[in-house]
Amino acid sequence: MILSNKTLKELQEQLKVLSNQDIANHFEDWSPEKRIASSRLLTKDRMANVFHLLSPTIKKDLLSDYTQEETKELIQQIESDDLVDTLQELPANMASKLLNFVDPVKRPLINQLLGYPEESVGSLMSIDYVLIHEDSTVAEALYKIQHASGGPEHLYQIYVMQSDRKLTGYIYLSDLIQSQEEMLTSMIHYDIQPVQTHMDQEIAADLFNKYQLHALPVVDLEGRLVGQTTADDIFRVIHQESEEDISIMAGLTSDQENTPYLEQSFWSMAKQRIAWLLFLMISATFTGYVIQEYEALLATHVVLAAYIPMLMDSGGNAGTQSSTLVTRALSNHEVETTDWKGVLVKELQVGLTTGIVMAVINFIRLALFDHVDLAMGLTVCTALIVTIILSKLLGGLLPVIAEYFNQDPAVMAGPLITTIVDTITLILYFQIATFFLGI
Amino acid sequence: MILSNKTLKELQEQLKVLSNQDIANHFEDWSPEKRIASSRLLTKDRMANVFHLLSPTIKKDLLSDYTQEETKELIQQIESDDLVDTLQELPANMASKLLNFVDPVKRPLINQLLGYPEESVGSLMSIDYVLIHEDSTVAEALYKIQHASGGPEHLYQIYVMQSDRKLTGYIYLSDLIQSQEEMLTSMIHYDIQPVQTHMDQEIAADLFNKYQLHALPVVDLEGRLVGQTTADDIFRVIHQESEEDISIMAGLTSDQENTPYLEQSFWSMAKQRIAWLLFLMISATFTGYVIQEYEALLATHVVLAAYIPMLMDSGGNAGTQSSTLVTRALSNHEVETTDWKGVLVKELQVGLTTGIVMAVINFIRLALFDHVDLAMGLTVCTALIVTIILSKLLGGLLPVIAEYFNQDPAVMAGPLITTIVDTITLILYFQIATFFLGI
């Protein structure tokens, strides 16, 4: 079906006010005819940006409808980091065909980008940047910028080097425009915080956060500029990392797919959840053995059972609070593994304070509403204080220990801490009961 | 003590390679002499940026050491949104003195910014921007940019309007520089996603995330440009919002102060934690009443107690998984409150699947290791399936219900869900036991 001129005119008006992301979303639903017509109505530059946002299937479909010439134009417009993403998504034979259309000068660089490990700065960076000698004139810099490729984010700042090609600083494009000077020198900022290609993308995200950047240079081991990462890429990284943390805290194996909740099959959802549930269920059987161990005590003092859930929940909650705070402090670099003594002291103080407050309130409640005798009241409240202190200590120290052994401390901010604390709580409770109830 | 020339020279070299954030950190530790000397060595522009990053105490100290002229220069260099932050932090008499130094043209705008509610887009935005008529020439636009105030992030894109002053689009500074055209028309992007001053800053952050922006225009109710927010501000918002979510999930009352972990007093830490701990402890007493209710049953079948922790933990974990996933889906707008039926069906399916898998594995474990009789095995495993299904349903639906009543669904992803699930689990467990054990 060929679209009428009137339809095309309407489509053009519609495309004009839509964002690239919205157009990409529409492409997923539109007919192949409407898609190809739209892709021809968009400017080449916009189409390259929309293309990057499409799903692999639609990318494949579009490319097979394109003429050779159209494919070539698209590939040359697309930004280097986006092109790498696309090449990684497409089947190998299609990808190698596309690589033939890449500007021969850029091809080795693209090949290099394709080789960086996932979640590394190298896989995130763009190779579109402007680099100029420190001693250049403003006019020379402007000339280079005018002939540079890459999107607006890649020209936010340009980079300066010395004769050994080592990155020494950067200049804001806006300063260059506003400047009355002839030479660049006075505009150069020397407070560079470069990252290296092999570093984890999280390090780059931390720097954007800490220094509130818009762009960050990427250098090789010799300190020479090889690319840059920009704020738009970092938003994606931050989102991804925070989803990962929350997944771990909720006892979920992280899904790579990012399918919206309602569109996931219940089977893939169940798979995502079952591993932790099973692991924790089996860990929780230890608490069962503890209870079986003290079965005789429980048989004579059944009322003891009534306070088990309250003690376990309080311990779990107290431990989760501490492990979350310490995990966060570790990831913000407020706490290092060498600070373990500071964490220990802090959690001991907080545990003692909160434990005593809770025990006092609980004692009043037990006396007023449950009418338990003194020995029972003392058992429950002493167990509560000890549980809170121990949970806080474990919650504070286990993430530090995990970090020390190069494990993700967030695992300790998850449901694991509850299971660990539960077992210890029960043992303490029954020991204290044996003491106070004089058995 | 006056610093020697040699020391000053060294200081200047040191400042050159430090980032603004690092200099601000040093200011917190340095002597007042070294601070004032450094502030005079920095360019006015950099000092304005460093100043913004200082703590209120150091800001006050510095300002009281400054001459009238120096204060005036600082105030005029500082960007409007940063100035508003500073004015809000300082004592009222100091703030009103500073306001006198503000460019009279800008004063009403600053006053307006001071009036926006916390966490609104208005409180976040900067009033530094360039707005130009659609029909202008490139030369006119460049002239406006050359004479604009504000940092490089405020000139990343400039905005265009029609004669009624309504925002119609934007142009990238880089496109302007690279353009060979005489008129702006062909460079204008019309896919604007403006936000309004009274909106929550989270809406702006969502747009940056979704469309991977570097800057976002802010308009008034009539669609006229009043300011813009930039990626650097948004990093702070995202960080703040994610800290808030994690706090709620860990049962912490959020602290506004953002003091590093090791520097917080144990008393302020205890305060942050005690409210939820007490609330949850008191809620958990319901579980105690349930157990007391079935005391007779427990007395004759003490072994029932051994499986209470495992059931409670499994239910809590299953509920937390669902509530976290649904809360996340709600905040990403993958799920709306009207989708409650979809959530119900999904969680029912997942609950049934995971519940059966867990029950089967648990049954085998009970038979092999605990040597329990069939009735007991059936009791525990039936209770496990029912618990998992119910926890998944509650975990999935409670966040949707919270959202429906305009409450933060994250509360349901926190420890509250565990407490709710615990009570229900216990009632079901004892009911099922009564049935299978034939009492």
Boltz contact constraints between the chains, C-beta under 6 A:
constraints:
  - contact:
      token1: [A, 16]
      token2: [B, 190]
      max_distance: 6.0
  - contact:
      token1: [A, 17]
      token2: [B, 190]
      max_distance: 6.0
  - contact:
      token1: [A, 18]
      token2: [B, 191]
      max_distance: 6.0
  - contact:
      token1: [A, 19]
      token2: [B, 191]
      max_distance: 6.0
  - contact:
      token1: [A, 19]
      token2: [B, 211]
      max_distance: 6.0
  - contact:
      token1: [A, 21]
      token2: [B, 211]
      max_distance: 6.0
  - contact:
      token1: [A, 145]
      token2: [B, 177]
      max_distance: 6.0
  - contact:
      token1: [A, 146]
      token2: [B, 178]
      max_distance: 6.0
  - contact:
      token1: [A, 152]
      token2: [B, 172]
      max_distance: 6.0
  - contact:
      token1: [A, 152]
      token2: [B, 174]
      max_distance: 6.0
  - contact:
      token1: [A, 153]
      token2: [B, 214]
      max_distance: 6.0
  - contact:
      token1: [A, 155]
      token2: [B, 174]
      max_distance: 6.0
  - contact:
      token1: [A, 172]
      token2: [B, 152]
      max_distance: 6.0
  - contact:
      token1: [A, 174]
      token2: [B, 152]
      max_distance: 6.0
  - contact:
      token1: [A, 174]
      token2: [B, 155]
      max_distance: 6.0
  - contact:
      token1: [A, 177]
      token2: [B, 145]
      max_distance: 6.0
  - contact:
      token1: [A, 178]
      token2: [B, 146]
      max_distance: 6.0
  - contact:
      token1: [A, 190]
      token2: [B, 16]
      max_distance: 6.0
  - contact:
      token1: [A, 190]
      token2: [B, 17]
      max_distance: 6.0
  - contact:
      token1: [A, 191]
      token2: [B, 18]
      max_distance: 6.0
  - contact:
      token1: [A, 191]
      token2: [B, 19]
      max_distance: 6.0
  - contact:
      token1: [A, 208]
      token2: [B, 235]
      max_distance: 6.0
  - contact:
      token1: [A, 209]
      token2: [B, 235]
      max_distance: 6.0
  - contact:
      token1: [A, 209]
      token2: [B, 239]
      max_distance: 6.0
  - contact:
      token1: [A, 211]
      token2: [B, 19]
      max_distance: 6.0
  - contact:
      token1: [A, 211]
      token2: [B, 21]
      max_distance: 6.0
  - contact:
      token1: [A, 212]
      token2: [B, 232]
      max_distance: 6.0
  - contact:
      token1: [A, 212]
      token2: [B, 235]
      max_distance: 6.0
  - contact:
      token1: [A, 214]
      token2: [B, 153]
      max_distance: 6.0
  - contact:
      token1: [A, 214]
      token2: [B, 231]
      max_distance: 6.0
  - contact:
      token1: [A, 231]
      token2: [B, 214]
      max_distance: 6.0
  - contact:
      token1: [A, 231]
      token2: [B, 231]
      max_distance: 6.0
  - contact:
      token1: [A, 232]
      token2: [B, 212]
      max_distance: 6.0
  - contact:
      token1: [A, 235]
      token2: [B, 208]
      max_distance: 6.0
  - contact:
      token1: [A, 235]
      token2: [B, 209]
      max_distance: 6.0
  - contact:
      token1: [A, 235]
      token2: [B, 212]
      max_distance: 6.0
  - contact:
      token1: [A, 239]
      token2: [B, 209]
      max_distance: 6.0
  - contact:
      token1: [A, 242]
      token2: [B, 242]
      max_distance: 6.0
  - contact:
      token1: [A, 250]
      token2: [B, 320]
      max_distance: 6.0
  - contact:
      token1: [A, 250]
      token2: [B, 321]
      max_distance: 6.0
  - contact:
      token1: [A, 250]
      token2: [B, 324]
      max_distance: 6.0
  - contact:
      token1: [A, 251]
      token2: [B, 317]
      max_distance: 6.0
  - contact:
      token1: [A, 251]
      token2: [B, 321]
      max_distance: 6.0
  - contact:
      token1: [A, 252]
      token2: [B, 321]
      max_distance: 6.0
  - contact:
      token1: [A, 260]
      token2: [B, 334]
      max_distance: 6.0
  - contact:
      token1: [A, 261]
      token2: [B, 329]
      max_distance: 6.0
  - contact:
      token1: [A, 261]
      token2: [B, 334]
      max_distance: 6.0
  - contact:
      token1: [A, 261]
      token2: [B, 335]
      max_distance: 6.0
  - contact:
      token1: [A, 262]
      token2: [B, 342]
      max_distance: 6.0
  - contact:
      token1: [A, 266]
      token2: [B, 346]
      max_distance: 6.0
  - contact:
      token1: [A, 266]
      token2: [B, 349]
      max_distance: 6.0
  - contact:
      token1: [A, 266]
      token2: [B, 350]
      max_distance: 6.0
  - contact:
      token1: [A, 269]
      token2: [B, 350]
      max_distance: 6.0
  - contact:
      token1: [A, 270]
      token2: [B, 350]
      max_distance: 6.0
  - contact:
      token1: [A, 270]
      token2: [B, 353]
      max_distance: 6.0
  - contact:
      token1: [A, 270]
      token2: [B, 354]
      max_distance: 6.0
  - contact:
      token1: [A, 273]
      token2: [B, 321]
      max_distance: 6.0
  - contact:
      token1: [A, 273]
      token2: [B, 354]
      max_distance: 6.0
  - contact:
      token1: [A, 274]
      token2: [B, 354]
      max_distance: 6.0
  - contact:
      token1: [A, 274]
      token2: [B, 357]
      max_distance: 6.0
  - contact:
      token1: [A, 277]
      token2: [B, 317]
      max_distance: 6.0
  - contact:
      token1: [A, 277]
      token2: [B, 354]
      max_distance: 6.0
  - contact:
      token1: [A, 280]
      token2: [B, 317]
      max_distance: 6.0
  - contact:
      token1: [A, 281]
      token2: [B, 314]
      max_distance: 6.0
  - contact:
      token1: [A, 281]
      token2: [B, 358]
      max_distance: 6.0
  - contact:
      token1: [A, 284]
      token2: [B, 309]
      max_distance: 6.0
  - contact:
      token1: [A, 284]
      token2: [B, 310]
      max_distance: 6.0
  - contact:
      token1: [A, 284]
      token2: [B, 313]
      max_distance: 6.0
  - contact:
      token1: [A, 285]
      token2: [B, 310]
      max_distance: 6.0
  - contact:
      token1: [A, 287]
      token2: [B, 309]
      max_distance: 6.0
  - contact:
      token1: [A, 288]
      token2: [B, 306]
      max_distance: 6.0
  - contact:
      token1: [A, 288]
      token2: [B, 307]
      max_distance: 6.0
  - contact:
      token1: [A, 288]
      token2: [B, 310]
      max_distance: 6.0
  - contact:
      token1: [A, 291]
      token2: [B, 305]
      max_distance: 6.0
  - contact:
      token1: [A, 291]
      token2: [B, 306]
      max_distance: 6.0
  - contact:
      token1: [A, 292]
      token2: [B, 306]
      max_distance: 6.0
  - contact:
      token1: [A, 295]
      token2: [B, 302]
      max_distance: 6.0
  - contact:
      token1: [A, 298]
      token2: [B, 302]
      max_distance: 6.0
  - contact:
      token1: [A, 298]
      token2: [B, 305]
      max_distance: 6.0
  - contact:
      token1: [A, 299]
      token2: [B, 302]
      max_distance: 6.0
  - contact:
      token1: [A, 302]
      token2: [B, 295]
      max_distance: 6.0
  - contact:
      token1: [A, 302]
      token2: [B, 298]
      max_distance: 6.0
  - contact:
      token1: [A, 302]
      token2: [B, 299]
      max_distance: 6.0
  - contact:
      token1: [A, 305]
      token2: [B, 291]
      max_distance: 6.0
  - contact:
      token1: [A, 305]
      token2: [B, 298]
      max_distance: 6.0
  - contact:
      token1: [A, 305]
      token2: [B, 305]
      max_distance: 6.0
  - contact:
      token1: [A, 306]
      token2: [B, 288]
      max_distance: 6.0
  - contact:
      token1: [A, 306]
      token2: [B, 291]
      max_distance: 6.0
  - contact:
      token1: [A, 306]
      token2: [B, 292]
      max_distance: 6.0
  - contact:
      token1: [A, 307]
      token2: [B, 288]
      max_distance: 6.0
  - contact:
      token1: [A, 309]
      token2: [B, 284]
      max_distance: 6.0
  - contact:
      token1: [A, 309]
      token2: [B, 287]
      max_distance: 6.0
  - contact:
      token1: [A, 309]
      token2: [B, 422]
      max_distance: 6.0
  - contact:
      token1: [A, 310]
      token2: [B, 284]
      max_distance: 6.0
  - contact:
      token1: [A, 310]
      token2: [B, 285]
      max_distance: 6.0
  - contact:
      token1: [A, 310]
      token2: [B, 288]
      max_distance: 6.0
  - contact:
      token1: [A, 313]
      token2: [B, 284]
      max_distance: 6.0
  - contact:
      token1: [A, 314]
      token2: [B, 281]
      max_distance: 6.0
  - contact:
      token1: [A, 317]
      token2: [B, 251]
      max_distance: 6.0
  - contact:
      token1: [A, 317]
      token2: [B, 277]
      max_distance: 6.0
  - contact:
      token1: [A, 317]
      token2: [B, 280]
      max_distance: 6.0
  - contact:
      token1: [A, 317]
      token2: [B, 415]
      max_distance: 6.0
  - contact:
      token1: [A, 320]
      token2: [B, 250]
      max_distance: 6.0
  - contact:
      token1: [A, 321]
      token2: [B, 250]
      max_distance: 6.0
  - contact:
      token1: [A, 321]
      token2: [B, 251]
      max_distance: 6.0
  - contact:
      token1: [A, 321]
      token2: [B, 252]
      max_distance: 6.0
  - contact:
      token1: [A, 321]
      token2: [B, 273]
      max_distance: 6.0
  - contact:
      token1: [A, 324]
      token2: [B, 250]
      max_distance: 6.0
  - contact:
      token1: [A, 329]
      token2: [B, 261]
      max_distance: 6.0
  - contact:
      token1: [A, 334]
      token2: [B, 260]
      max_distance: 6.0
  - contact:
      token1: [A, 334]
      token2: [B, 261]
      max_distance: 6.0
  - contact:
      token1: [A, 335]
      token2: [B, 261]
      max_distance: 6.0
  - contact:
      token1: [A, 342]
      token2: [B, 262]
      max_distance: 6.0
  - contact:
      token1: [A, 346]
      token2: [B, 266]
      max_distance: 6.0
  - contact:
      token1: [A, 349]
      token2: [B, 266]
      max_distance: 6.0
  - contact:
      token1: [A, 350]
      token2: [B, 266]
      max_distance: 6.0
  - contact:
      token1: [A, 350]
      token2: [B, 269]
      max_distance: 6.0
  - contact:
      token1: [A, 350]
      token2: [B, 270]
      max_distance: 6.0
  - contact:
      token1: [A, 353]
      token2: [B, 270]
      max_distance: 6.0
  - contact:
      token1: [A, 354]
      token2: [B, 270]
      max_distance: 6.0
  - contact:
      token1: [A, 354]
      token2: [B, 273]
      max_distance: 6.0
  - contact:
      token1: [A, 354]
      token2: [B, 274]
      max_distance: 6.0
  - contact:
      token1: [A, 354]
      token2: [B, 277]
      max_distance: 6.0
  - contact:
      token1: [A, 357]
      token2: [B, 274]
      max_distance: 6.0
  - contact:
      token1: [A, 358]
      token2: [B, 281]
      max_distance: 6.0
  - contact:
      token1: [A, 415]
      token2: [B, 317]
      max_distance: 6.0
  - contact:
      token1: [A, 422]
      token2: [B, 309]
      max_distance: 6.0
